[in-house]
């Protein structure tokens, strides 16, 4: 991972710890824990039918230890977990090679009000680290925005999620996605309603191909 001066100073004042054992570890996950957590990995890349995106890749089932870590990451101000999750993703050789074949990475956005409450968008934080490591994969975190502050999808059933998410997003700077091969990144995949709505817009404005990547699948 590459660090600028500000990040180095921040690291000295608030050192990053391992996502698993909580010992100080600049990369976000120590070698021992990385090896251990890979035992839980269910890395899967599969084609999608009847959706606006082309395929979906995920690393874990959304349960147990991984579920707890993602919840901590999202809601308990553990933004530094982004380094650990990014390291897990980039450590996978298949994933690393695939990422190099794409043009841009677009994190699924959260509404500005929710971002203000939480302090960060967890998907954007991981996407930023990935794009720093793979310099040919450009981060575009301002082309897709969430314009409606909807009810949290996690509180709804599959049918309600599909209705709830409708027209919640919009595209700006559409020239940045035209003819591009896009990685759409989110933390969890449940029914696929959110990433499908995002993909619908991206395809509408000229995206060439869309692969959805998530940490986990529920």
C-alpha positions in Angstrom: 0.0 0.0 0.0 1.2 3.5 -0.8 1.0 6.3 1.8 1.3 10.1 1.4 2.8 12.3 4.1 -0.6 13.1 5.8 -1.4 9.4 6.0 2.0 8.7 7.5 1.4 11.4 10.2 -2.1 10.1 10.9 -0.7 6.5 11.2 1.9 7.7 13.7 -0.8 9.4 15.9 -3.6 6.8 15.4 -1.9 3.5 14.4 -3.9 1.0 12.4 -4.5 -2.3 14.1 -5.2 -5.7 12.6 -8.9 -6.2 11.7 -8.8 -9.5 13.6 -6.4 -9.5 16.5 -6.3 -5.7 17.1 -2.5 -5.7 17.3 -0.8 -2.7 15.6 -0.5 -3.6 11.9 0.0 -0.9 9.2 -1.6 -3.0 6.4 -4.8 -3.6 8.3 -4.4 -7.3 8.8 -1.4 -9.3 10.0 0.0 -12.3 8.1 -1.2 -14.8 10.7 -4.8 -13.4 10.7 -4.8 -13.1 6.9 -4.0 -16.8 6.6 -6.6 -17.6 9.2 -9.4 -15.6 7.7 -8.8 -17.1 4.3 -10.1 -20.4 5.8 -13.5 -18.7 5.9 -13.3 -17.5 2.3 -15.9 -18.7 -0.2 -14.5 -16.7 -3.1 -17.0 -17.0 -5.9 -17.4 -15.4 -9.3 -20.7 -16.2 -11.1 -22.7 -14.9 -14.0 -25.9 -13.0 -13.4 -29.1 -13.4 -15.4 -32.0 -10.8 -15.6 -29.9 -8.1 -13.9 -28.2 -5.0 -15.3 -24.8 -6.1 -14.1 -22.9 -9.0 -15.7 -21.5 -10.9 -12.8 -21.0 -10.9 -9.0 -17.9 -11.7 -7.0 -17.9 -12.2 -3.2 -15.5 -13.5 -0.6 -17.5 -14.6 2.4 -20.9 -15.6 3.6 -22.5 -12.9 5.7 -22.4 -14.7 9.0 -20.5 -15.2 12.2 -17.2 -13.5 12.5 -17.3 -11.8 9.1 -20.8 -10.4 9.8 -19.6 -9.0 13.1 -16.6 -7.3 11.5 -18.7 -5.7 8.8 -21.2 -4.4 11.3 -18.3 -3.0 13.4 -16.8 -1.4 10.2 -20.1 0.3 9.2 -21.5 1.4 12.5 -18.8 1.5 15.2 -16.4 4.1 13.7 -13.8 1.5 12.7 -13.0 3.1 9.4 -9.5 1.6 9.6 -11.0 -1.8 8.9 -11.1 -0.6 5.3 -7.3 -1.4 5.1 -7.9 -5.0 6.3 -10.8 -5.7 4.0 -8.9 -4.2 1.0 -5.9 -6.4 1.9 -8.0 -9.5 1.9 -9.4 -8.6 -1.5 -6.1 -7.7 -3.1 -4.3 -10.8 -1.6 -6.5 -13.0 -3.9 -4.5 -13.6 -7.1 -7.6 -14.1 -9.2 -9.1 -11.0 -7.9 -6.0 -8.9 -8.4 -5.6 -10.0 -12.0 -9.3 -9.3 -12.8 -9.2 -5.8 -11.3 -6.4 -4.9 -13.7 -8.8 -5.6 -16.6 -11.3 -2.9 -15.6 -11.2 0.9 -16.2 -12.9 2.4 -13.1 -14.2 1.4 -9.7 -17.4 2.9 -8.5 -18.4 2.5 -4.8 -22.1 2.2 -4.1 -22.9 5.6 -2.5 -24.8 6.4 0.7 -26.9 9.5 1.2 -25.1 12.7 2.4 -27.2 12.6 5.6 -26.2 9.1 6.4 -22.6 9.8 5.6 -22.7 12.8 8.0 -24.0 10.5 10.7 -21.5 7.7 10.1 -18.5 9.9 9.1 -17.6 7.9 6.0 -18.9 5.5 3.3 -17.4 2.1 4.0 -17.5 1.0 0.3 -15.8 4.2 -0.8 -13.0 3.7 1.7 -12.2 0.2 0.4 -12.5 1.3 -3.2 -10.0 4.2 -2.6 -7.4 1.8 -1.2 -7.9 -0.7 -4.1 -7.5 2.1 -6.7 -4.3 3.3 -5.0 -2.8 -0.2 -5.2 -4.0 -0.9 -8.8 -3.2 2.5 -10.4 -4.8 1.5 -13.8 -8.2 1.2 -12.0 -9.4 4.8 -11.5 -11.7 5.6 -8.5 -14.8 7.4 -9.6 -16.7 8.2 -6.4 -18.6 11.2 -7.7 -20.4 9.9 -10.8 -23.0 7.9 -8.9 -24.8 9.6 -6.0 -27.6 8.7 -3.8 -30.2 11.5 -4.1 -32.9 10.0 -1.8 -32.4 9.1 1.9 -34.5 6.0 1.9 -35.4 3.5 4.6 -32.4 1.2 5.3 -32.6 -1.8 3.0 -31.6 -4.2 5.8 -35.0 -3.6 7.5 -37.0 -4.7 4.4 -37.9 -7.9 2.6 -37.0 -8.6 -1.0 -40.1 -7.1 -2.5 -39.9 -4.0 -0.3 -36.2 -3.5 -1.1 -36.9 -3.4 -4.8 -39.5 -0.8 -4.4 -37.7 1.2 -1.8 -34.5 1.6 -3.9 -36.2 2.7 -7.1 -35.0 6.1 -8.3 -32.8 6.5 -5.2 -29.7 7.2 -7.3 -28.6 9.6 -10.1 -25.7 10.0 -12.4 -23.5 13.0 -12.8 -20.4 13.5 -15.0 -21.8 10.7 -17.3 -18.9 11.1 -19.7 -16.7 9.4 -17.2 -18.6 6.1 -17.4 -19.3 5.9 -21.2 -17.8 2.8 -22.8 -16.0 1.9 -19.5 -15.6 -1.5 -17.9 -16.7 -0.9 -14.3 -16.2 -2.5 -10.9 -19.2 -1.6 -8.7 -18.2 -2.1 -5.1 -20.4 -2.6 -2.1 -19.9 -4.3 1.3 -22.9 -6.8 1.3 -25.0 -8.5 -1.3 -28.5 -9.6 -0.2 -31.1 -9.5 -2.9 -29.0 -7.5 -5.3 -31.7 -4.7 -5.5 -29.3 -1.9 -4.7 -26.5 -2.9 -7.0 -29.0 -3.6 -9.8 -30.5 -0.2 -9.5 -27.0 1.4 -9.6 -26.1 -0.8 -12.6 -29.3 0.1 -14.4 -28.2 3.8 -14.4 -24.6 3.0 -15.2 -25.7 1.0 -18.3 -28.2 3.6 -19.3 -25.4 6.2 -19.5 -23.1 4.0 -21.5 -21.2 1.6 -19.2 -19.7 -1.3 -21.3 -19.5 -4.0 -18.6 -20.3 -4.1 -14.9 -18.9 -6.5 -12.3 -20.2 -6.2 -8.8 -17.8 -7.0 -6.0 -18.8 -7.4 -2.4 -17.1 -8.5 0.8 -19.9 -10.9 1.6 -23.2 -12.4 0.4 -26.2 -12.8 2.7 
